[in-house]
Amino acid sequence: MTVTQRVTVERLDAAGCADVGECPVWRGDEAALYWVDIPARKLVRLKVDSQTRTEWTFPEQIACFAFDAEGGVIAGLETGVFAATLPAAGGAASARRLAAPAFPAPGMRFNDGRCDRQGRFWAGTMVMDMSLAQPAGALFRFDAMRGLSAPVVDGLVTQNGLAWSPDGTTMYLSDSHPTRRLIWAFDFDTADGTPHRRRVFADLHHYAGRPDGAAVDADGCYWTCANDAGLLLRFTPDGRVDRQIGLPARKPSMCAFGGSRLDTLFVTSIRPSGQPADDDGAVFVVHPGVQGLPEPRFAGRL
């Protein structure tokens, strides 16, 4: 049974608006939320208590990132996986390419990504022109010892929704393209970082919206942003929707748990072309009544 949660959804005004807000990451040691604006080539930080906002500009579009133990950044940009250093005062980030895949089609970039529970960085690729509906995207793994893998999952149109169960033994992945709208689950070998036994976890043709970025809570439930429907959907580990939360923006893009007790969901959104509403592109704060998990850090030196 799906329960529509009546919770307060607040707009984080100091965050401003993004054209394509994505990849929110909470840093507890800074009490700060980070996220990206992909076409603006920006990584943004908001220190929530002081409402202090800082921006860094990258040489290419940045779509996903994670931190290492020293505060260094590993990121998926247009042409590859990069290591980046963020000047304290903001401004231009220095970026050094660590690896680049052989893109099978023109006009591609990295999209959704994060670290698994063991600290390996994962990111997927897509053709930027979604109207082409090209299944040229793939999911890659990067670790400090072995570098960039060959495609681990291929045939993706718009890779998204990457997340792991609390014990790390289940990997989730989605394809948010209108022709796909699927979320898959995989058994995940935590020792060597290999997913296998792929199966459909949820088919969003049966629900409103498309599956975009996601987060897993401490109960092992999978929260996905239902893009185009203005909803957050929570799936139980057996693939049932048990909660949904309405949002002011039509195109929520990714959610992340944060706050001092990891009981706040921060939600980024996309500002569509044409006639966007006032809240499109904003960052939202939701208190869903459950706790999340700390975002894993990259296990290696950058």
Phi, psi and omega in degrees: 000129179271129178252125174278111183283130176266085180242158177282127176247118182250143174274134178273088191300322182293345179285340183073198180236145178245155171289312175225086176284132183209169169052057173292136179224126179268131175249103185294326181291343176251354189049050187225146173256132173248149173200172181242155166243104194299301184293337178280354181060036187241143164250132187238143174235137172235116171281112195294320183294317182267351183059034179269124185250134178228142181236146171233137180255136182253158180289343178224170174299132178252129185247329182207159183196165172211162178259154168262184185293338182264003181091004174288161185243133167247135191216150171263116180252203180289312191259358181169193175263130186236152165260138185226150174242134183253112175302143186303323185271003185089190181103216184278125174278141173272132186229133181235124183286128179267324183195156179219133175281166172272102181291131182277355181214157177286162174069038181252162174204169171285157181231247186282142178192163177185178177268148171281179186294341179266000175090015172275139181269129180239140177205148181245163182245162179204157169280126187296326178279095185293340180295339179285338179051042182275126177276052184264356183281159181209161176256134182237156175242137176233127172225163189296329184275319189253354180072213184273132180283169162291167177306127179271321172228131181236184179074024182267144176268301178230088183298139182196182166067022184290130179195164178231150175296163182304323180271000176078003186268357173235129175252139176247145180208142178230165170236113188269002180298144181305334179279350182248288177056043183240147169242130178250154169243147178228145162290140187234122176279106185291337182287314183248001176070042182242122173274146176208175184053062179289135176211158178288123177270319179205140177248109184280005167296340179270359181228175176279143172088181180241145182285120179249218183296159191215168175211152177249135180267178184293342176276358181084012179271148188255118177261126176237145172280121178272089181297143184077352181244352180063040184226152160255131177243134175250123177258133173288165182301341177265012171088018178260139172281122178246348178213148169218146182231128177280145182236156181287342182258140183288332188238067172296143190244323179197151179233155179209140176279143178200199185086169186297333180246012182054036179246016177246135173259121172263133186232121174272166180210171184247140177260102186289155175289164181100249182234077180292151173280167185301325184270353179295132181091357181276170172254137184241154179243126182231140175246094190277355180086012176225163178257153176257199182234149177299143178288126181297150176261156178293130182268089181161168179261137180257000000 
